């Protein structure tokens, strides 16, 4: 049985204030006789991987796709009525929120130990399945590599006025701002957001739009996740993607390495099948999928990264517990108060 849950926190109320995607409607849209996965990762990213799991395991799956935060909101609203067995998240913050609400069960130790400690929950309730680094994308025709900032805090300089792109409604950006709060404090985060607004930062719906605007020279700089650039290069060739990336040094919040991850719902009717799905994501086949298909960082030792991608252990990731990114509700408020949404 499910343990008694807390009321839906402010984060989830905020997420539910928007319109949930059609595929993230009520529980009747999923088949509870199958393994039910709520996926905050897009179907074009993980659909083939989930189909591969069905084929290889013989386990039938019913998937609901939607926004990471909104699906977490829906899980909390459904509570013990949920038909979900597995939550597949775009970032560690939403997993942390569900863990804090006592909605996730503890994963088996052999599953957890496949992934380095910094990429899984300390209480064992979720585990990272792939890593993604925050980077600055830039137009080398307008900004020489040597002039690209070494810190996101330099982006408020007037010389970048109107020429920097962000995606304030994107889960990865929200987690990054939460990281600023954790690392530097709320007042620093508030000031940075307001200063970015005052510097006429350009807002976009997603990372891809920022990358494309930088490619076209509309932007000089943008904040995105690394893998969008690597996916485009793999599809189009490096000569067709004139924008370039900078991995920030010195443990800057802009160098955050977040994870996509998985948790199993406490009280799942398909706990054994859910465990097998988690194991599949961390298998060599699953990890190679993330490395080869989505150009993310595999988190299990021995699986090589995509071509030309710097090794994960060479990145100067800030020292942060990803479980601490679970206070997204305050971050959403800050972003809104700054006038960025």
Residue pairs with C-beta under 8 A, 6 or more apart in sequence:
1 80
1 267
2 79
2 80
2 103
2 266
2 267
3 102
3 266
3 267
4 102
5 76
5 79
5 80
5 101
5 102
5 103
6 101
6 102
8 16
8 73
8 76
8 77
9 76
9 97
9 101
9 329
10 329
10 330
10 333
11 69
11 72
11 73
11 97
11 327
11 328
11 329
11 332
12 69
12 72
12 73
12 76
12 77
12 97
12 329
13 73
13 329
14 329
14 332
14 333
15 67
15 69
15 70
15 72
15 73
15 332
16 70
16 73
16 74
16 77
18 67
18 70
20 66
20 67
20 70
20 74
21 65
21 66
21 67
21 70
23 29
23 64
23 65
23 66
24 38
24 64
24 65
24 66
24 67
24 70
24 71
24 74
27 78
27 81
27 82
27 83
29 64
30 36
30 62
30 63
30 64
30 83
30 84
31 60
31 62
32 62
32 83
32 269
33 60
34 59
34 60
34 61
34 62
34 270
35 59
35 60
35 61
35 62
35 85
35 86
35 270
35 273
35 274
35 277
36 61
36 62
36 63
36 64
36 83
36 84
36 85
36 86
36 270
37 50
37 61
37 62
37 63
37 64
37 84
37 85
37 86
37 87
37 88
37 277
38 63
38 64
38 66
38 71
38 74
38 75
38 84
38 86
38 87
38 88
39 46
39 50
39 63
39 64
39 65
39 66
39 71
39 88
40 66
40 67
40 68
40 69
40 71
40 72
40 87
40 88
40 89
40 90
40 91
40 94
40 171
41 65
41 68
41 88
41 89
41 90
41 260
42 65
43 63
43 65
45 293
45 294
46 88
47 63
48 289
48 293
49 281
49 286
49 289
49 293
50 61
50 63
52 285
52 289
53 59
53 61
53 277
53 280
54 60
54 61
56 280
56 285
57 273
57 276
57 277
57 280
59 273
59 276
59 277
61 277
64 71
64 84
66 74
67 171
68 89
68 90
68 91
68 94
68 171
69 94
69 171
69 174
69 328
71 87
71 94
72 87
72 89
72 94
72 97
72 98
75 82
75 84
75 87
75 98
75 103
75 265
76 98
76 101
76 103
78 84
80 267
82 265
84 265
84 268
85 264
85 265
85 268
85 269
85 270
85 271
85 273
85 274
86 262
86 263
86 264
86 265
86 268
86 274
86 277
86 278
87 94
87 95
87 98
87 104
87 262
87 263
87 264
87 265
88 129
88 260
88 261
88 262
89 95
89 126
89 260
89 261
89 262
89 263
90 171
90 172
90 260
91 171
91 172
91 175
91 258
91 259
91 260
91 261
91 325
92 126
92 128
92 175
92 258
92 259
92 261
92 322
92 323
92 325
93 171
93 174
93 175
93 178
93 258
93 322
93 325
93 326
93 327
93 328
94 171
94 326
94 328
95 104
95 121
95 125
95 126
95 261
95 263
95 326
96 121
96 126
96 322
96 323
96 324
96 325
96 326
97 326
97 328
98 104
98 125
98 126
98 263
99 121
99 123
99 125
99 126
99 263
99 323
99 326
100 326
102 266
103 265
103 266
104 125
104 126
104 263
104 264
104 265
104 266
105 125
105 263
105 264
105 265
105 266
105 267
105 268
105 271
106 123
106 124
106 125
107 124
107 125
107 126
107 127
107 263
107 264
107 275
107 278
108 275
109 124
111 127
111 275
111 278
111 279
111 282
112 120
112 124
112 127
114 127
114 282
114 299
114 300
115 127
115 128
115 282
115 299
115 300
116 299
118 321
118 322
119 127
119 128
119 131
119 259
119 261
119 299
119 322
120 126
120 127
120 128
120 261
121 127
121 323
122 321
122 323
123 323
125 263
126 261
126 262
126 263
127 261
127 262
127 263
127 278
127 282
128 259
128 260
128 261
128 299
128 322
129 259
129 260
129 261
129 262
129 281
129 282
129 286
129 290
129 299
130 259
130 260
130 287
130 290
130 294
130 296
130 297
130 298
130 299
131 257
131 258
131 259
131 296
131 297
131 298
131 299
131 312
132 172
132 225
132 226
132 227
132 257
132 258
132 259
132 260
132 296
132 297
133 225
133 226
133 247
133 255
133 256
133 257
133 297
133 315
133 317
134 172
134 176
134 223
134 224
134 225
134 226
134 248
134 253
134 254
134 255
134 256
134 257
134 258
135 223
135 224
135 225
135 226
135 229
135 245
135 246
135 247
135 248
135 254
135 255
136 148
136 149
136 152
136 221
136 222
136 223
136 245
136 246
136 248
136 254
137 210
137 211
137 214
137 221
137 222
137 223
137 224
137 229
137 243
137 244
137 245
137 246
138 145
138 148
138 214
138 220
138 221
138 222
138 243
138 244
138 245
138 246
139 214
139 215
139 217
139 219
139 220
139 221
139 242
139 243
140 242
140 243
140 244
141 217
141 242
142 163
142 217
142 220
143 220
143 221
145 244
145 246
148 221
148 246
149 155
149 157
149 160
149 221
150 248
150 249
150 250
150 252
151 248
151 250
151 252
151 254
152 180
152 192
152 223
152 248
152 252
152 253
152 254
153 192
153 252
154 160
155 164
155 196
155 199
155 201
155 221
155 223
156 192
156 195
156 196
156 198
156 199
157 199
158 199
160 199
160 220
160 221
161 199
161 200
162 199
162 200
162 201
162 202
163 202
163 219
163 220
163 221
164 196
164 199
164 201
164 202
164 219
164 220
164 221
164 222
164 223
165 201
165 202
165 203
165 204
165 209
165 210
165 213
165 214
165 219
165 221
165 222
165 223
166 173
166 196
166 201
166 202
166 203
166 204
166 210
166 222
166 223
166 340
167 173
167 203
167 204
167 205
167 206
167 207
167 209
167 210
167 223
167 224
168 174
168 203
168 335
168 340
168 341
169 205
169 341
170 205
170 206
170 207
172 207
172 225
172 258
173 223
174 328
174 331
174 332
174 335
175 256
175 258
175 325
175 328
176 223
176 253
176 254
176 256
176 258
177 189
177 193
177 331
177 334
177 335
178 325
178 327
178 328
178 330
178 331
179 253
179 256
179 318
179 320
179 325
180 188
180 189
180 192
180 253
181 188
181 189
181 327
181 330
181 331
181 334
182 320
182 324
182 325
183 253
183 318
183 320
184 253
186 330
186 334
189 331
189 334
190 334
190 337
190 338
193 334
193 335
193 337
193 338
193 340
194 338
196 338
196 340
197 338
197 339
197 340
201 340
202 213
202 219
203 340
203 341
204 210
204 213
204 222
207 224
207 225
207 228
208 228
210 219
210 222
210 223
210 224
211 222
211 224
211 228
211 229
211 232
211 243
213 219
213 222
214 220
214 221
214 222
214 243
215 241
215 242
215 243
223 254
226 245
226 247
226 295
226 309
227 294
227 295
227 296
229 241
229 243
229 245
230 295
230 306
230 308
230 309
231 294
231 295
232 240
232 241
233 241
234 295
234 306
247 255
247 310
247 315
247 316
248 254
248 255
248 316
249 255
249 316
250 316
251 316
251 317
251 318
251 319
252 316
252 318
253 318
255 315
255 316
255 317
255 318
256 317
256 318
256 320
257 297
257 312
257 315
257 317
258 322
258 325
259 299
259 322
260 296
262 277
262 278
262 281
264 271
264 274
264 275
264 278
265 274
268 274
280 286
281 287
282 299
282 300
284 300
284 302
284 303
287 298
287 299
287 300
287 303
288 298
288 303
290 296
290 297
290 298
291 297
291 298
291 303
291 304
291 305
291 306
292 306
295 306
295 309
297 305
297 309
297 312
298 304
298 305
299 312
305 311
305 312
335 341
